[in-house]
Amino acid sequence: MRNVAQQLRLLQQSFDAFDEAAAARLGLNRTDLRCLDLVLGAGQWAGGERAGGEGPGGEGPAGELSAGELSAALKLSPAATTTVIDRLERAGLVTRSRDAANRRRVLVTATDAARAAEAEVYLPVGAAGAEALSRYDEDQLATILDFLQAARQVQEGQVARLGADSG
């Protein structure tokens, strides 16, 4: 168990180092990178965040996020979220538009430049990960998936605990 805990700590440190390097490569700060990652991932993930092509609140189609969804996901005020979107828009990585059905709602979409950055920075990670996982059979992959889901639930619970403790 101790070796697993040590490897998890090292894995978290490697994720942190990668995020720092990715942000530096793209000329972004870490908050802006988190926002860009959310926009790039819009509509791609199942399991609650954007299952069925809907936003976290079922508010929009796949491929875009509202400023409100970003604010909630980033845990930032609307004003701070607007500042992040402004910086990403100036960098040419996102566009914003008004929702045709609700003109008060701002939609944020990744640009082709953001998709190119994703291809340069993130797709090689996915390919290397797939290669590393190719040595496992289906039963082993199911166990790995179960562990990852459990670890994520633990982390989310601890985030909630820390948030409750500080309130």
C-alpha positions in Angstrom: 0.0 0.0 0.0 2.8 2.4 0.8 4.4 1.9 -2.6 1.1 2.7 -4.2 0.7 5.9 -2.2 4.2 6.9 -3.1 3.6 6.3 -6.8 0.4 8.3 -6.6 2.2 11.2 -5.1 4.9 11.1 -7.8 2.1 10.8 -10.4 0.4 13.9 -9.1 3.8 15.7 -9.1 4.3 14.7 -12.7 0.8 16.0 -13.7 1.6 19.3 -12.0 5.0 19.6 -13.8 3.3 18.8 -17.1 0.7 21.4 -16.6 3.3 24.0 -15.7 5.3 23.1 -18.9 2.2 23.2 -21.0 1.2 26.6 -19.7 4.7 27.9 -20.3 4.7 26.5 -23.8 1.4 28.2 -24.6 2.3 31.4 -22.9 -0.6 31.0 -20.4 -1.0 31.0 -16.7 -2.3 27.9 -15.0 -5.9 29.2 -14.6 -6.1 30.1 -18.2 -4.7 26.7 -19.1 -7.4 25.0 -17.0 -10.1 27.1 -18.7 -8.7 26.3 -22.2 -8.7 22.6 -21.2 -12.4 22.8 -20.2 -13.3 24.5 -23.5 -11.2 22.0 -25.6 -12.9 19.1 -23.7 -16.4 20.4 -24.1 -18.7 17.6 -25.3 -16.0 15.0 -25.2 -16.5 13.5 -21.8 -19.2 11.2 -20.5 -19.9 10.4 -16.8 -21.6 13.5 -15.8 -19.7 16.5 -16.9 -21.0 16.7 -20.5 -22.7 13.4 -21.0 -25.0 13.2 -24.0 -23.5 16.3 -25.5 -25.0 18.5 -22.8 -23.3 20.9 -20.5 -23.0 20.3 -16.8 -26.5 21.8 -16.3 -27.8 20.4 -19.6 -27.7 23.9 -21.0 -25.8 23.7 -24.3 -24.7 21.5 -27.1 -21.3 19.8 -27.3 -18.3 21.8 -28.3 -19.0 25.0 -26.4 -19.3 26.1 -22.8 -21.1 29.1 -21.4 -19.2 31.6 -19.4 -21.4 30.6 -16.4 -20.4 26.9 -16.9 -16.7 27.9 -17.0 -17.2 30.1 -13.9 -18.7 27.2 -12.0 -16.1 24.6 -13.2 -13.2 27.0 -12.4 -14.7 28.1 -9.1 -14.1 31.7 -10.1 -16.4 34.7 -9.9 -18.1 35.8 -13.1 -15.8 38.9 -13.3 -12.6 36.7 -12.9 -13.9 34.3 -15.5 -14.5 37.2 -17.9 -10.9 38.2 -17.4 -9.7 34.7 -18.2 -11.8 34.5 -21.3 -10.6 38.0 -22.4 -6.9 36.7 -22.1 -7.7 33.5 -24.0 -9.5 35.5 -26.7 -6.6 38.0 -27.1 -4.3 34.9 -27.5 -6.5 33.7 -30.3 -7.5 30.5 -28.5 -11.2 31.0 -27.9 -14.1 33.0 -29.4 -17.1 34.1 -27.6 -20.6 34.7 -29.0 -24.1 35.3 -27.8 -26.5 32.3 -27.4 -29.1 32.8 -30.1 -31.8 31.4 -27.7 -30.7 33.5 -24.7 -28.9 36.7 -25.7 -27.7 37.2 -22.1 -25.7 34.0 -22.2 -22.2 34.1 -23.6 -20.8 30.9 -25.3 -17.1 30.2 -25.4 -15.7 28.0 -28.2 -12.1 26.8 -29.0 -10.5 28.2 -32.1 -8.5 26.3 -34.7 -5.3 27.8 -33.0 -6.5 26.1 -29.8 -7.0 22.8 -31.6 -3.5 23.1 -33.1 -2.1 23.7 -29.6 -4.0 20.7 -28.3 -2.6 18.6 -31.1 1.0 19.7 -30.2 0.8 19.5 -26.5 -1.9 17.0 -25.5 -2.4 14.5 -28.3 1.2 13.1 -27.8 0.3 12.5 -24.2 -2.8 10.5 -25.2 -0.8 8.5 -27.7 1.9 7.7 -25.1 -0.7 6.8 -22.6 -2.5 4.5 -25.0 0.9 2.8 -25.8 1.6 2.3 -22.1 -1.8 0.8 -21.5 -1.6 -1.5 -24.5 0.3 -4.1 -22.4 -2.8 -4.7 -20.2 -5.6 -7.1 -21.1 -9.3 -6.1 -20.8 -9.7 -7.4 -17.2 -6.6 -5.4 -16.1 -7.9 -2.3 -17.8 -11.2 -2.7 -16.0 -9.3 -2.8 -12.7 -7.3 0.2 -13.6 -10.5 2.1 -14.6 -12.1 1.1 -11.3 -9.1 2.4 -9.4 -9.0 5.7 -11.3 -12.7 6.2 -10.7 -12.3 5.5 -7.0 -9.2 7.7 -6.7 -11.1 10.5 -8.4 -14.0 10.1 -6.0 -11.6 10.3 -3.1 -10.0 13.5 -4.4 -13.4 15.1 -5.1 -14.5 14.2 -1.5 -11.3 15.8 -0.1 -11.8 18.9 -2.2 -15.4 19.2 -0.8 -14.0 18.6 2.8 -11.4 21.3 2.4 -14.0 23.7 1.0 -16.4 22.9 3.9 -13.6 23.4 6.4 -12.7 26.8 5.0 -16.3 28.1 5.0 
